[in-house]
């Protein structure tokens, strides 16, 4: 599954266009490698997503083409969340 689609379906990022922008800006890495929106992700992959001043590390548990809002959080496990100090 494409990275941007996973982020949207899992509701880590609400819209696919936004997920594409964030990944193309280099703010997401998959298994330690910087990822583009078209990067293929699979179960067991570890994503690190930068949301402003926060780094969120998640592990992919399940891939689905569509999901209900209530079930979206079951697609991944949050491993850790950390605050990033701003440079400057």
N, C-alpha and C positions, 0 to 999 in steps of 0.2 A: 504494500500500500504506500502511496506517496506520503511524504512527511506532512505537506500542507493539508491533505485530506484527513490524516490521522488527528492532527491538532484540532481541526474543526469538528469531526465526529465525536472525539473524546471531550470536546468542549473545554480544552485547555486554552484555546483561543476561539472566540465566538464566530468569527467570519473567515472563510477560506482566503479571501483577498488579503485580509490582515495577516493571516498565517503565512501567506506567500511573501509578503513584504518583510515580515520579521525574519524569516529564514534567509531571504536573499540579502538582508543587511548583515548576515553573519552572526546573529544573536542566538543561534541554536547549534548545538553539536550532538552528533549521534555516535555513541561509543568513543568519545574523545576526538572525533573528526568533525571539522566544521561542515555543516550540511546546507544544501540548497533545498528549495521547495520540492524539487523533483526527486530528492533522495528517497530510496526505497527503505522503509522500516519494517521490521518483523518482530514477532513476539520474543521477548528477552532483551531487546535493545534498550540501552540507557540513553535518555535524552537529558541534556542540560539546556534549559531555556532561560534567557535573561529578560525579565520584565522590569524595566526601569532600574531601580536600585536593588532588585531581588534576583537571586539565582535559584531556580527550582530544578531539582534533579528527580526525574521520574523513570520508572521501569515499565515497559510495555508488557501488559499481561494478556491482552486479547485484541484481535483486530476484527472489526465489523464494518460493513459498508454503511449501515445506518444504525442508530441507537436512540432510545428514548432518553430524555433528559435525566430521568431518575437512574438509569443504568449506565450513563456515560462514565461516571467515576470508577466503575468496575473495570474499565479498559486499561487502567494504569495504577501503579502504586507510587505515592510520593516517597522518595527515599530521604531527601532532605531539602530544606529551604534555608537559604542564608542571605543575609543582607550584604550588599556590595558597597564598599566605601567609594564615594565619588572622587575622581581624580581632580586635583586642583586645589 
